Amino acid sequence: MAKGSCILYSEMDVSDDTVNCVYLVKDECRAQPILDKEEGYYKPIERDRERFCSGRVINFRACPRFQAYQDHLRAIGLEKKAT
């Protein structure tokens, strides 16, 4: 696995407040296992940012990149095992 940060969350409660996706940093989506050295991080278009990257947590879960990265982290064993 490449060195870097990984975020796997189990639950986020933001009540009525709006937040940005945990993977959105300075308008760049960090929900990818490998950084493309030539293109860098994915930059979602405005429509996708509004639809998936901000607002309620349910918006994040609807994002295909978000879900794919969560699945990737689970596949490599970063999900905490139930005891």
C-alpha positions as CSV (number, residue, x, y, z in Angstrom):
1,M,0.0,0.0,0.0
2,A,1.2,3.5,-0.8
3,K,2.2,5.7,2.1
4,G,-0.3,8.4,3.0
5,S,-3.4,9.1,5.0
6,C,-6.5,6.8,5.0
7,I,-9.8,7.8,6.4
8,L,-12.3,5.0,7.2
9,Y,-15.2,6.3,9.3
10,S,-18.0,4.3,10.9
11,E,-20.4,7.1,11.7
12,M,-20.7,10.9,11.4
13,D,-23.3,12.9,13.2
14,V,-23.6,16.5,12.1
15,S,-27.1,17.2,13.2
16,D,-28.5,20.1,11.1
17,D,-25.0,21.5,10.3
18,T,-23.6,21.0,6.8
19,V,-20.0,19.7,6.3
20,N,-17.7,18.9,3.5
21,C,-16.9,15.3,2.7
22,V,-14.1,13.9,4.8
23,Y,-12.1,13.2,1.6
24,L,-12.6,16.7,0.0
25,V,-9.5,18.8,0.8
26,K,-9.0,22.2,-0.9
27,D,-11.4,21.2,-3.8
28,E,-9.5,18.0,-4.4
29,C,-11.0,14.5,-3.8
30,R,-8.6,12.3,-1.8
31,A,-10.9,9.2,-2.1
32,Q,-8.4,7.3,-4.2
33,P,-5.9,4.6,-3.2
34,I,-3.1,5.8,-5.6
35,L,-2.1,9.3,-6.4
36,D,-1.7,9.9,-10.2
37,K,1.6,11.8,-10.3
38,E,0.8,13.5,-13.6
39,E,-2.7,14.5,-12.9
40,G,-2.7,14.7,-9.1
41,Y,-5.9,14.3,-7.2
42,Y,-9.3,14.2,-8.8
43,K,-11.0,17.6,-8.8
44,P,-14.8,17.2,-8.9
45,I,-16.8,19.5,-11.1
46,E,-19.1,22.0,-9.5
47,R,-22.2,20.0,-10.0
48,D,-20.7,16.9,-8.4
49,R,-19.3,19.0,-5.5
50,E,-22.7,20.3,-4.8
51,R,-24.4,16.9,-5.2
52,F,-21.9,14.7,-3.3
53,C,-19.2,16.6,-1.5
54,S,-21.2,19.0,0.8
55,G,-24.3,18.8,2.8
56,R,-25.6,15.9,4.7
57,V,-23.7,12.6,5.2
58,I,-26.2,10.8,3.0
59,N,-24.8,12.9,0.1
60,F,-21.3,11.5,0.7
61,R,-22.6,7.9,0.7
62,A,-24.2,8.4,-2.7
63,C,-20.9,9.4,-4.3
64,P,-19.5,6.5,-6.3
65,R,-15.9,7.6,-5.6
66,F,-16.6,7.8,-1.8
67,Q,-18.1,4.3,-1.8
68,A,-15.4,2.8,-4.0
69,Y,-12.7,4.1,-1.7
70,Q,-14.5,2.9,1.4
71,D,-14.8,-0.6,-0.2
72,H,-11.1,-0.5,-1.1
73,L,-10.1,0.3,2.5
74,R,-12.3,-2.5,3.8
75,A,-10.7,-4.9,1.2
76,I,-7.2,-4.1,2.4
77,G,-8.2,-4.7,6.0
78,L,-8.5,-1.2,7.5
79,E,-12.0,-1.8,8.8
80,K,-12.1,-2.6,12.5
81,K,-13.1,-6.1,13.1
82,A,-16.1,-6.8,15.3
83,T,-15.2,-8.6,18.5
